[in-house]
Amino acid sequence: MVFKIIILGSNSAIPTIKRFPTAQLLNHNDRFFLIDCAEGTQLQLRRYRIRMQRINHILISHLHGDHFFGLIGLISSMHLLGRTKELYVYGPSPLMEILDIQLDASQTELNYPLSFHELHPEQSEQIYEDDMLIITTIPLNHRIPTCGFLFREKQRKRKLKKRITKSLNIPVDEFVKIKEGADFIDASGRVYKNDEITEEAAISRAYAYCSDTGYYEPIIPFIKDVDLLYHEATFMNDKADVAAKKFHSTTVEAATIAKKANVKKLIIGHYSNRYDNLDDLLTETKEVFPNTGIAIDGKSFDV
């Protein structure tokens, strides 16, 4: 089952020729979720051949421009390209007012329903659930109300051992009960224990997205043991005082959070424009947390 992150933008506030500001696409079993939507996001979707109409859910972490200035353009393009399917947008309460003003000013009546879900960044809350995935928010420590997002797969049911179940001629209507842990009794009365005819399903996976935040240990319980963590690292460690004033994190701070949370892999991003070569940021992060990758526009990571 696909569970993948595609980096659409990896820079901080100002776009450069090489790096766009923050946006990511999460593909979970061909269900597309857009996480943040900076200026130029729809250009990046086209560049990396991602069909924007497949996106049904857009999550906005906070209302600094480098995380949502591309949203109205994307919403408008979806409209102009004939979208009729409902779009779900999640964000802080002022976001819907901003979108309404932009749509009213341009006299745009969308061809499709836009459903807005208000986030409450000061607390963790479940904002989405389907048959395979749950999304909850993560309160972060930034200059304005900001939240991250935790994407966690539901634990799947046990898998049938097909050769055995076929040889036993188990009725199809028994499959659900067996997958849920029931034993099977054949026509002669013999009991087949559940672990004889099933095997463990793949372990559920989790991705945590921690956008703009200062060093903030209260997030550790939310992200503990996740398979993949994205944590901003705007500055190198020699700029720790600058990071603290701006409520951002350094490479060492991001790595320290990853280490304390026992995550399997870390991705850093949201780089200050002062860094043209990102190798030094990656090297410094790996000194604390070796299993670190670096967000680069167009790069993908499997969860």
C-alpha positions as CSV (number, residue, x, y, z in Angstrom):
1,M,0.0,0.0,0.0
2,V,1.4,3.4,-1.0
3,F,2.2,5.8,1.8
4,K,4.5,8.5,0.3
5,I,5.4,12.2,0.8
6,I,6.3,14.3,-2.2
7,I,8.1,17.6,-1.4
8,L,6.6,20.4,-3.5
9,G,8.4,23.2,-1.6
10,S,11.2,23.2,0.9
11,N,12.2,26.8,1.5
12,S,11.1,29.3,4.2
13,A,9.4,32.6,3.6
14,I,10.8,33.7,0.2
15,P,10.9,31.5,-2.9
16,T,14.1,31.1,-4.9
17,I,14.9,29.8,-8.3
18,K,15.9,26.5,-6.7
19,R,13.4,26.2,-3.8
20,F,9.7,27.1,-3.4
21,P,8.2,27.7,0.0
22,T,6.4,25.0,2.0
23,A,4.0,22.5,0.4
24,Q,3.9,18.7,0.5
25,L,1.7,16.1,-1.1
26,L,0.8,13.0,0.9
27,N,-0.3,10.0,-1.1
28,H,-2.0,7.3,1.0
29,N,-3.3,4.4,-1.2
30,D,-4.0,6.9,-4.0
31,R,-5.8,9.3,-1.8
32,F,-4.1,12.7,-2.1
33,F,-3.7,15.2,0.8
34,L,-2.1,18.6,0.2
35,I,-0.2,19.8,3.3
36,D,0.3,23.6,3.2
37,C,0.0,25.5,0.0
38,A,2.6,28.2,-0.5
39,E,2.9,30.5,-3.5
40,G,3.6,28.5,-6.6
41,T,2.2,25.2,-5.3
42,Q,0.1,24.6,-8.4
43,L,3.1,25.2,-10.6
44,Q,5.0,22.5,-8.6
45,L,2.0,20.1,-9.0
46,R,2.3,20.5,-12.8
47,R,6.0,20.2,-12.8
48,Y,5.9,16.9,-11.0
49,R,2.9,15.7,-13.0
50,I,0.5,15.5,-10.1
51,R,-3.1,16.0,-11.1
52,M,-4.5,18.7,-8.9
53,Q,-8.1,17.5,-9.2
54,R,-7.1,14.3,-7.4
55,I,-6.6,16.4,-4.3
56,N,-9.7,16.3,-2.1
57,H,-8.2,17.5,1.2
58,I,-6.0,20.6,1.9
59,L,-4.5,21.1,5.3
60,I,-3.1,24.5,6.3
61,S,-0.9,24.6,9.4
62,H,-1.0,28.4,10.0
63,L,-1.6,31.7,8.4
64,H,1.9,32.9,7.5
65,G,2.0,33.6,3.8
66,D,4.6,31.0,2.9
67,H,2.2,28.3,4.0
68,F,-1.1,29.4,2.3
69,F,-0.6,32.2,-0.3
70,G,-1.0,29.6,-3.1
71,L,-4.3,28.4,-1.9
72,I,-6.7,30.8,-3.6
73,G,-4.9,30.3,-6.9
74,L,-5.2,26.5,-6.6
75,I,-8.9,26.7,-5.7
76,S,-9.5,29.0,-8.6
77,S,-7.6,26.7,-11.1
78,M,-9.6,23.7,-9.9
79,H,-12.8,25.7,-10.6
80,L,-11.6,26.9,-14.1
81,L,-10.7,23.3,-15.0
82,G,-14.2,22.1,-14.3
83,R,-14.0,20.6,-10.9
84,T,-17.4,19.5,-9.5
85,K,-16.2,17.2,-6.6
86,E,-16.3,18.6,-3.1
87,L,-13.0,20.1,-1.7
88,Y,-12.2,19.9,2.0
89,V,-10.0,22.7,3.5
90,Y,-8.7,22.6,7.0
91,G,-7.2,25.6,8.7
92,P,-7.3,28.3,11.4
93,S,-10.7,30.2,11.6
94,P,-9.6,33.4,9.7
95,L,-8.8,31.4,6.6
96,M,-12.4,30.9,5.5
97,E,-13.0,34.7,5.8
98,I,-9.9,35.3,3.7
99,L,-11.1,32.9,1.0
100,D,-14.6,34.4,1.0
101,I,-13.2,37.9,0.5
102,Q,-11.0,36.8,-2.4
103,L,-13.8,34.9,-4.1
104,D,-16.3,37.8,-3.6
105,A,-13.8,40.4,-4.9
106,S,-13.3,38.4,-8.0
107,Q,-17.0,37.6,-8.3
108,T,-16.2,33.9,-8.4
109,E,-18.9,31.3,-7.7
110,L,-17.2,28.0,-7.5
111,N,-18.5,25.1,-9.5
112,Y,-17.9,22.8,-6.6
113,P,-18.7,22.7,-2.9
114,L,-15.9,23.9,-0.6
115,S,-16.2,22.6,2.9
116,F,-14.1,24.4,5.5
117,H,-13.1,22.7,8.8
118,E,-11.8,25.1,11.5
119,L,-8.7,24.0,13.3
120,H,-7.9,24.8,16.9
121,P,-4.1,24.9,17.1
122,E,-4.0,25.2,20.9
123,Q,-5.1,21.6,21.2
124,S,-4.8,18.2,19.5
125,E,-7.9,17.0,17.8
126,Q,-8.8,14.3,15.3
127,I,-9.8,16.1,12.0
128,Y,-10.2,13.2,9.6
129,E,-10.9,9.5,9.5
130,D,-11.6,6.9,6.8
131,D,-11.4,3.2,6.6
132,M,-7.5,3.2,6.5
133,L,-6.2,6.5,7.9
134,I,-6.7,8.9,10.9
135,I,-5.4,12.5,10.9
136,T,-4.9,14.4,14.2
137,T,-3.4,17.8,14.8
138,I,-0.2,18.5,16.8
139,P,0.0,21.8,18.7
140,L,3.3,23.6,17.9
141,N,5.2,26.6,19.3
142,H,5.3,29.4,16.7
143,R,4.7,33.2,16.7
144,I,1.1,32.7,15.6
145,P,-1.3,29.8,16.3
146,T,0.2,26.8,14.4
147,C,-0.4,23.1,14.3
148,G,1.3,20.1,12.7
149,F,-0.4,17.0,11.5
150,L,-0.1,13.3,12.3
151,F,-1.1,10.8,9.7
152,R,-1.5,7.3,11.2
153,E,-2.7,4.2,9.4
154,K,-5.3,2.1,11.1
155,Q,-4.1,-1.4,12.1
156,R,-5.3,-3.7,9.4
157,K,-7.0,-7.0,10.1
158,R,-5.1,-10.3,10.0
159,K,-4.4,-11.8,6.6
160,L,-5.8,-15.2,5.5
161,K,-3.3,-17.9,4.6
162,K,-4.8,-18.5,1.2
163,R,-3.5,-22.0,0.6
164,I,-4.8,-23.2,3.9
165,T,-8.2,-21.4,3.7
166,K,-8.7,-22.6,0.1
167,S,-7.9,-26.3,1.0
168,L,-10.4,-26.1,3.9
169,N,-13.1,-24.6,1.7
170,I,-13.9,-21.9,4.2
171,P,-17.1,-20.1,3.3
172,V,-16.6,-16.5,2.2
173,D,-19.0,-15.3,4.9
174,E,-16.6,-16.6,7.5
175,F,-13.7,-14.5,6.2
176,V,-14.5,-11.4,8.1
177,K,-14.9,-13.2,11.5
178,I,-11.6,-15.0,10.9
179,K,-9.7,-11.8,10.0
180,E,-11.0,-10.3,13.3
181,G,-9.5,-13.2,15.2
182,A,-12.1,-16.0,15.2
183,D,-11.1,-19.7,14.9
184,F,-12.7,-21.9,12.3
185,I,-14.6,-25.2,12.9
186,D,-14.9,-27.5,9.8
187,A,-17.8,-29.8,9.1
188,S,-16.2,-32.6,11.1
189,G,-15.9,-30.4,14.2
190,R,-12.2,-29.9,14.0
191,V,-11.1,-26.5,15.3
192,Y,-8.4,-24.6,13.4
193,K,-6.9,-21.9,15.6
194,N,-6.8,-18.5,14.2
195,D,-3.0,-18.3,14.0
196,E,-3.0,-21.6,12.0
197,I,-5.0,-20.0,9.2
198,T,-4.0,-16.3,9.4
199,E,-0.9,-14.2,9.7
200,E,-0.3,-10.7,11.1
201,A,-1.1,-7.9,8.7
202,A,1.6,-5.3,8.0
203,I,2.2,-3.0,10.9
204,S,0.5,0.4,10.6
205,R,2.7,3.3,9.7
206,A,2.7,7.0,10.7
207,Y,3.9,10.3,9.3
208,A,4.3,13.5,11.4
209,Y,4.5,16.9,9.9
210,C,5.8,19.6,12.2
211,S,5.9,22.9,10.3
212,D,7.0,26.2,11.8
213,T,7.9,25.7,15.4
214,G,10.5,26.6,18.0
215,Y,12.2,23.8,20.0
216,Y,9.1,22.3,21.8
217,E,9.4,19.1,23.7
218,P,5.6,18.8,24.4
219,I,5.2,17.5,20.8
220,I,7.2,14.4,21.7
221,P,4.3,12.3,23.0
222,F,2.4,13.0,19.7
223,I,5.2,11.9,17.4
224,K,6.8,9.2,19.5
225,D,8.0,6.2,17.4
226,V,6.6,7.5,14.1
227,D,8.1,6.0,10.9
228,L,8.8,9.4,9.3
229,L,9.0,12.9,10.9
230,Y,9.2,16.2,9.0
231,H,10.5,18.9,11.3
232,E,11.5,22.3,10.3
233,A,15.2,23.3,10.6
234,T,15.3,26.9,9.4
235,F,18.8,27.6,10.8
236,M,22.1,25.9,11.6
237,N,23.0,25.7,15.2
238,D,25.2,28.8,15.2
239,K,22.0,30.8,14.7
240,A,20.2,29.3,17.7
241,D,19.5,32.8,19.2
242,V,18.0,33.9,15.9
243,A,15.9,30.8,15.7
244,A,14.6,31.3,19.2
245,K,13.6,34.9,18.5
246,K,11.7,33.9,15.4
247,F,10.1,30.8,17.0
248,H,11.9,28.5,14.5
249,S,14.2,25.5,15.1
250,T,17.8,24.7,14.3
251,T,19.2,21.5,12.7
252,V,20.4,20.3,16.1
253,E,17.0,21.0,17.7
254,A,15.1,19.2,15.0
255,A,17.5,16.2,15.4
256,T,17.2,16.3,19.2
257,I,13.4,16.1,19.0
258,A,13.7,13.2,16.6
259,K,16.1,11.4,18.9
260,K,14.0,11.9,22.0
261,A,10.8,10.8,20.2
262,N,12.6,7.7,18.9
263,V,11.4,8.3,15.3
264,K,12.7,6.0,12.6
265,K,13.6,8.7,10.1
266,L,13.8,12.5,10.1
267,I,13.3,14.9,7.2
268,I,14.5,18.5,7.7
269,G,13.2,21.5,5.6
270,H,12.0,25.1,5.7
271,Y,15.5,26.5,5.0
272,S,16.5,30.1,5.5
273,N,17.5,31.9,2.2
274,R,21.0,32.4,3.6
275,Y,21.7,28.7,2.8
276,D,22.4,28.0,-0.8
277,N,24.2,24.7,-0.2
278,L,22.2,22.4,2.1
279,D,24.9,19.8,2.7
280,D,26.1,21.6,5.8
281,L,22.6,21.5,7.3
282,L,22.3,17.8,6.6
283,T,25.7,17.1,8.1
284,E,25.1,19.0,11.3
285,T,21.7,17.2,11.7
286,K,23.2,13.8,11.2
287,E,25.7,14.4,13.9
288,V,22.8,14.1,16.4
289,F,20.4,11.9,14.4
290,P,22.1,9.9,11.7
291,N,19.0,8.7,9.9
292,T,18.1,12.1,8.4
293,G,17.0,13.0,4.9
294,I,16.8,16.5,3.4
295,A,13.7,18.0,1.8
296,I,14.4,19.0,-1.8
297,D,11.7,20.1,-4.2
298,G,10.5,17.1,-6.2
299,K,12.0,14.5,-3.8
300,S,9.8,11.8,-2.4
301,F,10.0,9.8,0.8
302,D,8.2,6.5,1.6
303,V,6.8,6.3,5.1
